Amino acid sequence: MREGILDNNSSAPKRVLGKTSNATMAAFSYGMLFVALMLFSGGTVTINGLGLPAIALYGVVSLVEYFVGKGSETPRWLVIGSFISAVVTAAIMTTILH
């Protein structure tokens, strides 16, 4: 399978804000997982539990993206690592706040 199927030169529709970064996707993934885990466990969702770790996760992944460089292709380890860090952060925050 070809690696860059949906790159900027493809015929995919263009987004309003441009390409979504891995940091944004990690923060959204954390938010969805955290809310789902808190609803499943019966805890309350607060802005401190949802917002602050999402902002911290966004900052960390953005820094790693900056140091890796904004080349034409994002390394696979960065994508997988940012998702794993979102999952681990959501699990840790759920256990702490529940």
C-alpha positions in Angstrom: 0.0 0.0 0.0 1.2 3.4 -0.9 2.3 5.5 2.2 1.1 9.1 1.4 -2.3 8.4 -0.1 -3.9 11.5 1.5 -1.0 13.9 1.2 -1.4 17.6 0.2 -1.2 16.8 -3.5 -4.1 14.3 -3.5 -7.6 15.1 -4.7 -8.9 15.0 -1.1 -11.0 18.0 0.0 -9.0 20.8 1.5 -9.7 21.6 5.2 -10.5 25.2 6.3 -7.6 25.3 8.9 -5.2 23.3 6.8 -3.6 20.0 7.8 -4.4 18.7 11.3 -1.3 18.2 13.4 -0.5 15.1 15.5 -0.6 17.3 18.6 -4.2 18.3 17.8 -5.2 14.7 17.2 -3.5 13.5 20.4 -5.4 16.2 22.4 -8.7 15.2 20.8 -8.0 11.5 21.3 -7.3 12.2 25.0 -10.5 14.1 25.4 -12.7 11.4 23.8 -11.0 8.6 25.8 -11.1 10.5 29.1 -14.8 11.4 28.8 -15.7 7.8 27.8 -13.7 6.4 30.7 -15.1 8.8 33.2 -18.7 8.1 32.0 -18.0 4.3 32.2 -16.5 4.5 35.7 -19.2 6.9 37.0 -16.9 9.8 37.7 -17.5 13.5 37.0 -15.8 15.3 34.1 -14.3 18.6 35.1 -12.5 21.2 33.1 -9.3 20.6 35.2 -9.4 16.9 34.4 -10.2 17.4 30.7 -8.5 20.6 29.7 -5.2 20.8 31.5 -3.9 17.4 30.5 -5.1 18.0 26.9 -3.2 21.2 26.7 -0.1 19.6 28.3 -0.3 16.7 25.8 -0.7 19.2 22.9 2.4 21.1 24.1 4.6 18.0 24.5 3.6 16.5 21.1 4.1 19.9 19.4 7.6 20.2 20.9 8.5 16.7 19.7 7.1 17.6 16.2 9.2 20.8 16.2 12.4 19.0 17.1 11.8 16.2 14.7 11.2 18.7 11.9 8.3 19.5 9.7 9.3 17.4 6.7 7.0 16.2 4.0 6.4 13.0 5.9 5.6 12.5 9.6 7.5 9.5 11.2 5.3 6.6 12.1 6.7 6.4 15.6 5.5 9.9 16.3 1.9 9.2 15.3 1.8 5.9 17.3 3.6 7.5 20.3 1.3 10.4 20.5 -1.7 8.1 20.5 -0.2 5.8 23.1 0.6 8.8 25.3 -3.0 10.0 24.9 -4.4 6.6 26.0 -2.0 6.3 28.9 -2.8 9.9 30.1 -6.5 9.2 29.9 -6.2 6.1 31.9 -4.0 7.7 34.5 -6.3 10.7 34.9 -9.3 8.5 35.2 -7.7 6.5 38.0 -6.6 9.7 39.8 -9.9 11.6 39.5 -12.2 8.6 40.2 
